[in-house]
């Protein structure tokens, strides 16, 4: 069945040196010939040619590259036009190819075709999508490995082990009279425990380093007028938040992105945490607590120029509540002013001394250090919520399969194993029952 020929601008909108318009489908080459009035294209060779619209009006002079399927990203014929950058020229080229029979591609449709045509699997497709929006250099390194099939190979190995275990079970059910090992049940239990440990380690590593993929979120908390907005402005190097001596100036959370070291992080300036005087302020404080819960790192500010009070005590309670789940940096701000703060109250949290009026170099160094501890390691990493949920569900099924295996209720055991395999397979590609049969008949001598 013939696929539609799809087209889209492949570069970001705006002013630049070049724009790329990409075509994919059986009519790609014919459209390129009509648009350029050029009949011969050498495979994977950059040709310079003028481009004309349907009224025979010159649009631009562009580089044209032809990739013949199946040796292309989508496994279909692909043509790329590299024209001069800017919104107008790129749109004119796109309009021209649409007039010649192509249709506008849907979001992600080029990658979807690559997946459907077997050029990439789901892990590689997700890696492509996330690499475009990578929040750190470490994330880019991980995603580059994923695009080369590192996670695919890992999943295939786990999947293959589970298929072999299922095959043992199915053989025991259907061919009980055959000469099978006496310690088969113990062998399967041992292998299941090894797989559980392996998957659990992968899951834990992936969850602890989620900030690498999604970008670290840093919340700034403290009582009103402690200097949260000033700190945000210093980190951003411009006056994003309103700063005043009036307590409660920040009534809602303010979010901005800033690069620290190799990481792009999202800073959240929260409303001062205290007993609210009105409904709007109360909602702002509730959102501040939500911001803490959603953050990876929390910066807790205390005011050196004011005495320790019940509002500071509330901040300490939050530190104690979340310290096992979040990374905290405690700061005594306004050290350029006369000290009235009782340092002993927060000494155990090893606070940094800071004046937002000067600089935040020590804080930046601490943030960078925390984020770098969650850097790339040799451990395999899952890169999406979908993948993490699939492993969680597979682990549940593997655990629930152990009891019926010990009781030699192999039909129930096989049910759980099939479900586990389906969950693991969903990370890369669907599981087909025929694969289990191949393992079963390929691993044992079952007679005629």
Number of C-alpha atoms within 10 A of each C-alpha: 3 7 11 16 22 23 27 26 20 15 15 12 13 11 12 12 9 17 26 22 21 23 32 30 22 18 21 27 22 14 21 24 14 17 22 19 14 14 10 9 16 11 10 13 12 16 15 15 16 16 26 20 20 13 7 10 9 13 18 19 16 22 19 24 22 22 23 21 15 15 12 17 20 24 21 24 21 27 25 24 28 24 23 19 18 16 15 13 16 27 15 16 26 23 18 21 27 18 13 17 16 22 17 18 17 11 9 10 16 19 21 18 19 19 19 13 15 12 18 23 20 18 25 24 20 20 23 17 13 18 20 10 13 22 22 23 17 19 25 19 13 24 28 16 13 24 19 14 17 17 23 20 13 13 22 16 12 16 19 17 16 23 24 20 23 25 23 21 24 19 19 17 15 9 12 10 10 13 11 14 8 8 8 14 17 12 12 20 18 12 14 20 14 12 17 18 13 13 19 15 14 17 20 14 17 22 15 12 22 20 23 26 23 19 20 22 21 24 29 26 28 27 26 22 20 24 25 29 26 22 24 25 20 18 21 16 11 10 14 15 18 10 16 13 10 9 14 20 17 23 18 21 20 17 16 14 16 14 14 15 16 14 22 20 23 19 24 26 27 29 31 29 22 18 12 15 9 8 9 11 21 18 14 21 24 16 17 26 17 14 21 23 15 14 21 22 24 26 23 24 25 30 25 24 17 15 14 17 11 11 17 22 14 16 20 17 12 14 22 10 11 14 13 9 13 16 17 21 20 23 22 21 24 22 15 14 12 10 14 12 17 13 16 8 12 18 10 9 14 12 18 14 17 22 19 19 15 10 14 16 12 12 19 13 12 13 22 16 12 15 21 15 10 15 15 16 11 5 10 20 25 26 24 18 12 12 21 19 16 18 25 16 16 24 22 14 20 23 16 15 22 21 14 15 19 14 10 15 15 18 14 16 23 21 13 22 24 20 17 26 24 19 24 25 22 18 24 20 17 12 18 11 10 9 13 21 17 13 17 21 13 12 13 14 11 13 6 3
